[in-house]
Amino acid sequence: MNKKIGFIGCGNMGHAILKGIIDSGLCNVSDVFVSARTKETLEKIRNELAVNVCSNIEVAQKSDILFIAVKPNIFKSIIDEIKSFVSNDTVIVSIAAGVTIDNIEQWFGREIKATRTMPNTPALVGESMTAICFNEYMQDEGKKDIFDIFNSFGKCEELEEKYFHAFIAVSGSSPAYIFMLIEAMADSAVQMGIPRSKAYKFAAQAVMGSAKMILETGMHPGALKDMVCSPGGTTIDAVIELENSGFRSSVEKAMKCCEEKSKKL
């Protein structure tokens, strides 16, 4: 990718995206420009990744693709600071929850190429799932660059912005649900006598392997579940107990609650 990439803000998610770009070899580190709130963060990034560190305005001036990777509550103030220095050809990329394409366009006050994205925390280990939407000014070449970037640390799909609240429920927040599931499975295994370190490994690998089966086989999750449930066996008894305990409905209610909270942000 023959583009200069900038990051204003480099917290956990920004750092994960930046590392994914560099590790994949999408661009040279000499073409990456980063600003952050503290000198300590900038020094850490420079020492770890050997990228260029500079001010917000310098990043805005130098970047062909500009990630604004800051908290939603300061997003507008960052745009106010840099908008006079951003070229009309620069692609603006947001990873902030609750900041819409319309917000970005209004705050810049002119036609701007804008992309809204919603990655999730497995980006930290190169396994993110990201939803992406573009405004009308984005062209095919720019879209391809964005897809290449987000595929470098996981998977991504284009999604209409109106579904982003639902995406947060099914993917953005769901790692927390899975961590709770793994913790509960491990606690039960410990109660049965398995050492905790092994219990976490057993549970986590089972979840990862199950997810991989869905992604690689393309089979319906229900069909894969049925494959494990031998007649009169152990698994079907566990599945029936989960159904009787409201497992499925609890997940559905939690996701709906998450979606509704996202709409209020």
VOPAGU-2260 file (C-alpha; in pm, 1 decimal, decimal comma):
REM VOPAGU-2260
SITE   aa  ch    i         X         Y         Z
SITE  MET   A    0       0,0       0,0       0,0
SITE  ASN   A    1     162,0     318,7    -116,4
SITE  LYS   A    2     -15,3     541,9     134,4
SITE  LYS   A    3      83,1     743,3     439,0
SITE  ILE   A    4    -118,5     637,6     742,0
SITE  GLY   A    5    -175,3     849,8    1050,2
SITE  PHE   A    6    -313,0     786,5    1397,1
SITE  ILE   A    7    -436,8    1055,6    1629,3
SITE  GLY   A    8    -464,7     865,2    1954,2
SITE  CYS   A    9    -305,0     528,6    2017,0
SITE  GLY   A   10    -477,3     351,3    2304,4
SITE  ASN   A   11    -536,9     -24,8    2313,6
SITE  MET   A   12    -747,5     -39,2    1998,4
SITE  GLY   A   13    -543,5     214,2    1803,9
SITE  HIS   A   14    -226,2      31,7    1900,8
SITE  ALA   A   15    -373,6    -303,5    1793,3
SITE  ILE   A   16    -471,4    -163,2    1452,3
SITE  LEU   A   17    -133,3       5,0    1409,0
SITE  LYS   A   18      54,2    -313,8    1499,9
SITE  GLY   A   19    -160,7    -516,2    1261,2
SITE  ILE   A   20     -78,6    -279,8     975,5
SITE  ILE   A   21     294,3    -291,8    1046,8
SITE  ASP   A   22     316,1    -666,5    1114,2
SITE  SER   A   23     132,3    -743,3     790,0
SITE  GLY   A   24     376,6    -533,2     588,9
SITE  LEU   A   25      99,0    -321,2     438,1
SITE  CYS   A   26     319,9     -13,9     453,6
SITE  ASN   A   27     663,8      97,7     563,6
SITE  VAL   A   28     704,0     229,4     916,8
SITE  SER   A   29     849,9     544,3     762,0
SITE  ASP   A   30     503,2     612,2     619,5
SITE  VAL   A   31     324,0     588,3     957,0
SITE  PHE   A   32     266,8     897,4    1171,2
SITE  VAL   A   33     130,6     888,8    1525,2
SITE  SER   A   34      28,5    1140,9    1787,5
SITE  ALA   A   35     -86,1    1067,8    2141,2
SITE  ARG   A   36    -188,2    1256,0    2452,4
SITE  THR   A   37     124,2    1186,6    2656,9
SITE  LYS   A   38     495,7    1186,7    2585,0
SITE  GLU   A   39     524,8     850,0    2760,7
SITE  THR   A   40     284,5     689,4    2512,8
SITE  LEU   A   41     465,0     843,2    2217,9
SITE  GLU   A   42     803,6     722,1    2339,1
SITE  LYS   A   43     667,5     372,5    2396,7
SITE  ILE   A   44     519,9     360,3    2045,2
SITE  ARG   A   45     835,5     496,3    1884,4
SITE  ASN   A   46    1057,8     247,6    2069,9
SITE  GLU   A   47     831,1     -49,5    1999,2
SITE  LEU   A   48     723,5      14,9    1639,6
SITE  ALA   A   49     978,1     269,1    1507,5
SITE  VAL   A   50     706,2     491,5    1359,8
SITE  ASN   A   51     715,3     871,4    1327,8
SITE  VAL   A   52     570,2    1052,3    1629,4
SITE  CYS   A   53     445,2    1408,1    1595,1
SITE  SER   A   54     166,3    1650,9    1681,3
SITE  ASN   A   55    -200,4    1611,3    1589,0
SITE  ILE   A   56    -170,1    1877,8    1320,9
SITE  GLU   A   57     143,0    1722,1    1169,7
SITE  VAL   A   58     -28,9    1383,0    1153,2
SITE  ALA   A   59    -329,8    1543,3     982,8
SITE  GLN   A   60    -109,3    1717,3     727,5
SITE  LYS   A   61      96,0    1410,0     635,7
SITE  SER   A   62    -169,6    1134,8     621,6
SITE  ASP   A   63    -352,9     988,4     321,7
SITE  ILE   A   64    -553,1     770,8     561,6
SITE  LEU   A   65    -614,9     927,2     900,8
SITE  PHE   A   66    -739,7     726,0    1197,5
SITE  ILE   A   67    -901,5     935,1    1468,4
SITE  ALA   A   68    -865,4     682,7    1748,7
SITE  VAL   A   69    -979,7     887,6    2046,6
SITE  LYS   A   70   -1269,0     867,8    2293,7
SITE  PRO   A   71   -1607,3     984,9    2160,3
SITE  ASN   A   72   -1624,1    1272,2    2408,2
SITE  ILE   A   73   -1317,6    1444,2    2258,3
SITE  PHE   A   74   -1371,8    1346,1    1894,2
SITE  LYS   A   75   -1524,9    1679,9    1792,9
SITE  SER   A   76   -1249,8    1881,1    1962,5
SITE  ILE   A   77    -986,8    1685,4    1768,7
SITE  ILE   A   78   -1165,3    1759,6    1441,1
SITE  ASP   A   79   -1189,9    2127,5    1535,3
SITE  GLU   A   80    -813,2    2128,3    1589,8
SITE  ILE   A   81    -711,9    1955,0    1264,8
SITE  LYS   A   82    -984,1    2021,5    1006,0
SITE  SER   A   83    -804,5    2315,3     845,1
SITE  PHE   A   84    -500,9    2094,8     785,1
SITE  VAL   A   85    -676,8    1788,4     638,5
SITE  SER   A   86    -675,6    1750,2     258,6
SITE  ASN   A   87   -1002,0    1678,5      76,9
SITE  ASP   A   88    -836,3    1359,6     -51,0
SITE  THR   A   89    -759,3    1229,2     299,1
SITE  VAL   A   90    -968,8     936,4     417,3
SITE  ILE   A   91   -1093,4     986,8     773,4
SITE  VAL   A   92   -1140,8     666,1     972,6
SITE  SER   A   93   -1330,6     658,7    1301,6
SITE  ILE   A   94   -1323,6     372,8    1552,9
SITE  ALA   A   95   -1531,4     564,3    1810,6
SITE  ALA   A   96   -1861,3     419,9    1931,1
SITE  GLY   A   97   -2150,8     659,7    1888,6
SITE  VAL   A   98   -1975,3     889,2    1639,2
SITE  THR   A   99   -2171,7     869,8    1313,9
SITE  ILE   A  100   -2080,0     946,7     955,2
SITE  ASP   A  101   -2316,3    1244,0     976,3
SITE  ASN   A  102   -2131,4    1370,9    1286,7
SITE  ILE   A  103   -1797,6    1354,2    1107,5
SITE  GLU   A  104   -1928,3    1537,0     801,2
SITE  GLN   A  105   -2095,4    1807,9    1009,9
SITE  TRP   A  106   -1790,1    1865,5    1229,1
SITE  PHE   A  107   -1560,2    1898,4     928,2
SITE  GLY   A  108   -1814,7    2127,6     765,2
SITE  ARG   A  109   -1734,5    2021,0     410,5
SITE  GLU   A  110   -1725,6    1721,9     178,3
SITE  ILE   A  111   -1489,5    1472,0     336,4
SITE  LYS   A  112   -1410,9    1106,3     270,4
SITE  ALA   A  113   -1530,7     935,0     587,7
SITE  THR   A  114   -1530,6     576,4     710,6
SITE  ARG   A  115   -1692,2     455,8    1030,7
SITE  THR   A  116   -1561,3     130,4    1175,6
SITE  MET   A  117   -1634,8     -82,2    1477,8
SITE  PRO   A  118   -1355,3    -328,9    1561,6
SITE  ASN   A  119   -1363,8    -544,3    1874,7
SITE  THR   A  120   -1100,0    -621,4    2137,3
SITE  PRO   A  121    -967,6    -947,4    1981,7
SITE  ALA   A  122    -783,0    -703,3    1753,5
SITE  LEU   A  123    -522,9    -718,5    2030,6
SITE  VAL   A  124    -439,9   -1074,7    1920,2
SITE  GLY   A  125    -500,5   -1030,3    1548,4
SITE  GLU   A  126    -852,2   -1178,5    1549,9
SITE  SER   A  127   -1082,2    -877,3    1534,9
SITE  MET   A  128   -1423,7    -866,6    1373,3
SITE  THR   A  129   -1488,6    -520,7    1228,9
SITE  ALA   A  130   -1798,0    -361,9    1077,2
SITE  ILE   A  131   -1728,1     -89,3     820,1
SITE  CYS   A  132   -1944,9     171,4     650,3
SITE  PHE   A  133   -1847,8     444,4     405,5
SITE  ASN   A  134   -1994,3     778,4     312,2
SITE  GLU   A  135   -2083,7     871,4     -44,7
SITE  TYR   A  136   -1748,5    1036,9    -115,7
SITE  MET   A  137   -1546,8     717,4     -67,4
SITE  GLN   A  138   -1424,7     563,4    -393,4
SITE  ASP   A  139   -1347,3     197,6    -467,2
SITE  GLU   A  140    -970,2     239,3    -429,4
SITE  GLY   A  141   -1011,2     399,2     -88,8
SITE  LYS   A  142   -1253,1     128,7      20,1
SITE  LYS   A  143   -1005,8    -143,0     -82,3
SITE  ASP   A  144    -734,2      21,5     127,4
SITE  ILE   A  145    -963,6      19,5     430,8
SITE  PHE   A  146   -1057,4    -345,3     380,5
SITE  ASP   A  147    -687,8    -436,1     345,3
SITE  ILE   A  148    -607,7    -257,9     671,6
SITE  PHE   A  149    -882,7    -420,6     875,8
SITE  ASN   A  150    -822,9    -765,5     727,2
SITE  SER   A  151    -462,2    -735,1     844,8
SITE  PHE   A  152    -565,6    -797,5    1207,2
SITE  GLY   A  153    -879,5   -1007,0    1171,7
SITE  LYS   A  154   -1188,1   -1004,3     953,0
SITE  CYS   A  155   -1416,8    -724,7     835,9
SITE  GLU   A  156   -1748,8    -677,5     661,5
SITE  GLU   A  157   -1923,8    -376,8     512,3
SITE  LEU   A  158   -2245,5    -305,6     702,0
SITE  GLU   A  159   -2510,3     -36,4     673,8
SITE  GLU   A  160   -2465,8     217,1     950,8
SITE  LYS   A  161   -2820,8     164,0    1079,5
SITE  TYR   A  162   -2716,4    -186,7    1190,7
SITE  PHE   A  163   -2413,7     -74,8    1392,5
SITE  HIS   A  164   -2607,2     -87,5    1721,6
SITE  ALA   A  165   -2689,7    -452,4    1651,6
SITE  PHE   A  166   -2329,5    -519,3    1549,3
SITE  ILE   A  167   -2209,9    -387,5    1884,5
SITE  ALA   A  168   -2439,5    -638,4    2054,5
SITE  VAL   A  169   -2334,7    -937,2    1844,2
SITE  SER   A  170   -1963,2    -861,1    1805,0
SITE  GLY   A  171   -1840,6    -539,9    1967,1
SITE  SER   A  172   -1947,4    -631,5    2321,5
SITE  SER   A  173   -1974,7   -1007,7    2284,1
SITE  PRO   A  174   -1615,0   -1093,1    2381,1
SITE  ALA   A  175   -1728,0   -1010,7    2736,1
SITE  TYR   A  176   -2005,7   -1269,8    2708,4
SITE  ILE   A  177   -1758,3   -1529,9    2584,5
SITE  PHE   A  178   -1510,9   -1450,0    2861,8
SITE  MET   A  179   -1792,4   -1504,4    3112,9
SITE  LEU   A  180   -1877,6   -1837,5    2948,0
SITE  ILE   A  181   -1514,4   -1951,1    2958,6
SITE  GLU   A  182   -1480,4   -1841,5    3321,0
SITE  ALA   A  183   -1796,9   -2028,6    3420,7
SITE  MET   A  184   -1684,4   -2343,2    3236,9
SITE  ALA   A  185   -1342,1   -2324,3    3401,0
SITE  ASP   A  186   -1488,6   -2267,7    3749,3
SITE  SER   A  187   -1701,8   -2577,3    3708,0
SITE  ALA   A  188   -1402,3   -2778,3    3585,5
SITE  VAL   A  189   -1203,3   -2664,0    3889,8
SITE  GLN   A  190   -1490,4   -2782,2    4111,9
SITE  MET   A  191   -1455,8   -3120,5    3941,2
SITE  GLY   A  192   -1083,8   -3129,1    4030,1
SITE  ILE   A  193    -906,2   -2994,9    3721,6
SITE  PRO   A  194    -626,9   -2740,9    3796,2
SITE  ARG   A  195    -737,0   -2386,4    3711,5
SITE  SER   A  196    -463,0   -2315,9    3456,9
SITE  LYS   A  197    -560,6   -2627,5    3262,4
SITE  ALA   A  198    -932,3   -2554,3    3301,9
SITE  TYR   A  199    -897,2   -2212,1    3135,6
SITE  LYS   A  200    -694,7   -2363,6    2852,4
SITE  PHE   A  201    -944,6   -2645,4    2796,1
SITE  ALA   A  202   -1243,8   -2410,2    2793,5
SITE  ALA   A  203   -1080,6   -2140,1    2578,7
SITE  GLN   A  204    -955,5   -2388,8    2318,8
SITE  ALA   A  205   -1300,4   -2549,3    2300,3
SITE  VAL   A  206   -1456,5   -2208,7    2227,6
SITE  MET   A  207   -1191,8   -2116,8    1970,4
SITE  GLY   A  208   -1216,5   -2453,1    1794,8
SITE  SER   A  209   -1595,7   -2439,3    1786,1
SITE  ALA   A  210   -1591,7   -2091,5    1633,7
SITE  LYS   A  211   -1338,9   -2205,0    1374,9
SITE  MET   A  212   -1563,7   -2495,2    1275,5
SITE  ILE   A  213   -1847,5   -2252,9    1197,3
SITE  LEU   A  214   -1624,0   -2019,4     997,0
SITE  GLU   A  215   -1441,7   -2290,1     800,6
SITE  THR   A  216   -1720,9   -2541,6     735,1
SITE  GLY   A  217   -2000,9   -2292,3     673,3
SITE  MET   A  218   -2234,3   -2531,7     853,7
SITE  HIS   A  219   -2527,9   -2409,1    1061,5
SITE  PRO   A  220   -2440,9   -2390,3    1433,3
SITE  GLY   A  221   -2744,1   -2604,8    1510,3
SITE  ALA   A  222   -2618,6   -2881,1    1278,7
SITE  LEU   A  223   -2275,2   -2870,9    1442,1
SITE  LYS   A  224   -2439,3   -2889,1    1785,3
SITE  ASP   A  225   -2637,8   -3194,7    1672,5
SITE  MET   A  226   -2314,7   -3364,6    1563,6
SITE  VAL   A  227   -2188,2   -3348,7    1923,5
SITE  CYS   A  228   -2514,9   -3464,1    2079,7
SITE  SER   A  229   -2508,1   -3843,5    2058,1
SITE  PRO   A  230   -2838,2   -4016,3    2146,3
SITE  GLY   A  231   -2852,9   -4081,5    2519,2
SITE  GLY   A  232   -2508,0   -3926,4    2564,8
SITE  THR   A  233   -2358,5   -3671,3    2800,9
SITE  THR   A  234   -2381,3   -3367,5    2572,4
SITE  ILE   A  235   -2756,1   -3378,6    2511,1
SITE  ASP   A  236   -2817,8   -3382,4    2887,4
SITE  ALA   A  237   -2602,3   -3070,5    2924,3
SITE  VAL   A  238   -2782,2   -2900,8    2631,4
SITE  ILE   A  239   -3124,8   -2976,7    2779,5
SITE  GLU   A  240   -3014,3   -2832,2    3114,4
SITE  LEU   A  241   -2891,4   -2514,2    2942,9
SITE  GLU   A  242   -3224,4   -2480,4    2762,1
SITE  ASN   A  243   -3419,9   -2536,3    3084,1
SITE  SER   A  244   -3206,0   -2271,4    3255,8
SITE  GLY   A  245   -3284,5   -2010,8    2989,6
SITE  PHE   A  246   -2937,8   -2003,9    2833,9
SITE  ARG   A  247   -3055,1   -1904,2    2487,5
SITE  SER   A  248   -3308,8   -1646,6    2607,5
SITE  SER   A  249   -3053,7   -1494,3    2847,3
SITE  VAL   A  250   -2813,8   -1433,3    2558,7
SITE  GLU   A  251   -3090,5   -1282,2    2345,6
SITE  LYS   A  252   -3203,9   -1051,6    2627,0
SITE  ALA   A  253   -2847,5    -942,2    2699,3
SITE  MET   A  254   -2787,0    -856,0    2333,5
SITE  LYS   A  255   -3108,8    -657,0    2312,8
SITE  CYS   A  256   -3010,1    -466,7    2627,2
SITE  CYS   A  257   -2670,0    -392,1    2471,4
SITE  GLU   A  258   -2827,9    -268,7    2147,6
SITE  GLU   A  259   -3066,9     -37,5    2333,2
SITE  LYS   A  260   -2783,2     112,4    2541,5
SITE  SER   A  261   -2581,2     172,5    2224,3
SITE  LYS   A  262   -2872,0     369,2    2075,4
SITE  LYS   A  263   -2871,9     598,1    2377,5
SITE  LEU   A  264   -2502,1     686,2    2361,7
